[in-house]
Amino acid sequence: MRITIIVGTMWTAYLFTVLALVSAPAAFKTGDSIIIVAWVAQTFLQLVLLPIIIVGQNVQAVAADERSLATYNDASAVLEEAKQIQAHLKAQDEAIQQILATLTAAKATRIDGTPEPA
């Protein structure tokens, strides 16, 4: 893990670029295209791209962590709102039951106070 942290920095990319460029004059001095292509592919690209890829992955990981945290916070807020809605609906159900009981009792009793005939 520690080596990944060290290699995954732009400073390492700069250092590897300089290190790769040290051998560049020797490769270009040969004039052989196979040696030049081999130097580019095997030395420069591998040394320089490795830390740059790791830096990119680190940046993407931080962004993914931020998105995950935002999603978690959003889900928590939705859960709390759903709990409030459930409590409100329960209170409404109780009020409706009281109104229904009152209406049922009122229907069973005449205006003069005598029970309705069945």
Protein Blocks (a to p, Z undefined) as FASTA:
>chain_A
ZZmmmmmpfklmmmmmmmmmmmmmmmmmnopaklmmmmmmmmmmmmmmmmmmmmmmmmmm
mmmmmmmmmmmmmmmmmmmmmmmmmmmmmmmmmmmmmmmmmmmmmmmpcfkopacdZZ
